[in-house]
């Protein structure tokens, strides 16, 4: 059955069942993925899927049902399950659907450069990329992964309060992950492009960057385990932000996994720290006109010059906390919040200035095991890391595997220098280079 | 789920452009999840998933296409689209789909619908309340419960037709303890291929009180020291060290790509002689068990390392072709949206001879990592990292004080060779493992072990 026809039937059936309020979320996505290995296209993958979620409001609560099979025979099951899920809940605070008539912003999401991408021979690009990586240096041991993904999706939200919005997006992403070897030591590095810059279409350039990154890690030395001044590479700090963005969620405050609930208007970070969640960002990877609840997107400055301005809210938490929604709802029966282009705003220093002013310390380029080494409730973290020694204000020798430990609440206070080199990761988090006060390091 | 004739037609279409192997994986699953927190039923979710993935090999290259538009026309179109990714001379392949006889192990005793969602939620609330009432220092508890029934059909051009149904459930409890401005959390869980009997025969009150006691003891833990030291790793989830440090590197996915430190080491001493390890998907009702893997090969118990000697890899069909090895029933995927590859199931270090007490009393200075958190590994370098959720200092053969915030780092082979004592208290523990074919339920396990001279990263 065609999706629109199915949605219409489900809508009618839900109305006929005397459900007070309900909402239908629908998404459809298509995807192509290519992988090269040893001079051949190793994998081609195609996807075409659709997904539907019905949410219903019973009393104060919203319950929902996810359905990956859009067949008419499932309509009674979808309604029954969603109603049952809603009526089971006994939350005291009220949940909401969005139904106000509002203007939606016009946004420009990041997409590949159309003219160039349309004529790109994607398979040849990957074959050239792999070949260029091997040709770059004889120390290249293995191109472990060399891939391209592209996709488009469309999602829509329609509810019984009159909301009916939809959005489309298309994206492309290519990446390479390789290892290099010297004197029995193996190191790896990766590089990716989104085809949104002219240089992204040059496989040699991309291979060169990945190989150089990996070669720099060879011949690592060890340093004593103690406290060092730390400079985070921009993308590395963006990865760190991704781990700790939960701190700023009103839902996390509710669930006691953030201690920032009573810190509004207070200084929680160093001078000059500005943290933003901006779904309207021109060309952003997570730019969108509305959130998962259909609420219009807006720019939220979370920290301004070190002072906490707001938490991120959905319709439910905003009502509970007595504030306006911030447009960070996930939708359906999800209680949490979502993020868009979430970034630490740029400062004025170049990376070279930051290293110069730091003098001696450790430059961290990668964090590992971040999914496990962070205690949401205490803010304590303990991550694996890769990095380099900073000597006389310059990046010096590579270091053996590291751990870096501390507490995120303290980290925000300990930020000393902020770079002008803001960069986003494909996950939608962004940061410039950042220098922080000494942190405990252990080195293998 | 799908008619045999239609499946044969789909496979024939898939082979129409010269592929030499075609396979379809059909999955129909139903999942339920409940979340209770602070005495309330906060969320109840459920969902139905139905879709198919078609895979075609051309030598060792492959195409994968998936869809959840499950009508005949679209399925054939999906096969056709996949076939367009292959350009080779059409081979004359005939097949006759025959049922693969499977021993249907892991049957559940009490079907999920024996109890209403409300009754399940009430039980969760009761367990949470035990945890909350354990001490006035416990400020919040929450519980999660998930249940899932997964029907799968795998049919391929080798003539295999394998259907199976697996039900799986898991319960997780969190306790948060607070004293002044210090807040700490503890978690524990149990799960497996169970229906509602998951909760039977367990002392749920004791379970809940133990979780709270863990959270409370963490409040007074000191910062963990940093540096190289001997580490005794506790049993059960401690097996995550083997999973990360070694297991991933023994998957054919890494071996075939020359992206593992275990490449070319078959028959060689890769671990200390006191280490014997298995991957065994056949353990009755274990969280990571399956009857048949996701490409239609029966599962088996595989001896990976025997007395330190590398004996076997985990091999899926495609990487097996690349390596010249037969698949051994370990090809898995999260769902139909992923092409399968070699993955772990229930992976563990077997019992040794020492008692845990002997191991600790034989350690003059180090850390007892009683409960491990998660971790990750770079299979190409062998470098791993993982977190310790509950740790103690060992001084002069005795456990002295509790410490927190420890991270262990090192490289796989080095750690395997530095295991010098293996205990006799092996248990298994549930986990979720993420890799290229998605997130799948896996079990880790080990007895208590001692690793000499490992780098510990702490806050001091």
Interface residues (C-beta under 8 A of the other chain):
Chain A: X37 X40 X41 X42 X43 X44 X45 X46 X47 X48 X49 X50 X51 X63 X64 X65 X66 X67 X68 X69 X70 X71 X74 X77 X81 X84 X85 X88 X89 X90 X91 X92 X141 X142 X144 X179 X186 X187 X188 X225 X226 X255 X256 X259 X333 X335 X368 X369 X371 X372 X373 X375 X376 X377 X378 X380 X382 X383 X384 X401 X402 X403 X404 X405 X406 X407 X440 X441 X442 X443 X444
Chain B: X37 X40 X41 X42 X43 X44 X45 X46 X47 X48 X49 X50 X51 X60 X61 X62 X63 X64 X65 X66 X67 X68 X69 X70 X74 X78 X81 X82 X85 X117 X118 X121 X139 X140 X142 X176 X182 X183 X184 X185 X226 X227 X257 X258 X259 X261 X337 X339 X373 X374 X375 X376 X378 X380 X381 X382 X383 X384 X385 X386 X387 X404 X405 X406 X407 X409 X410 X411 X455 X456 X457 X458 X459 X460
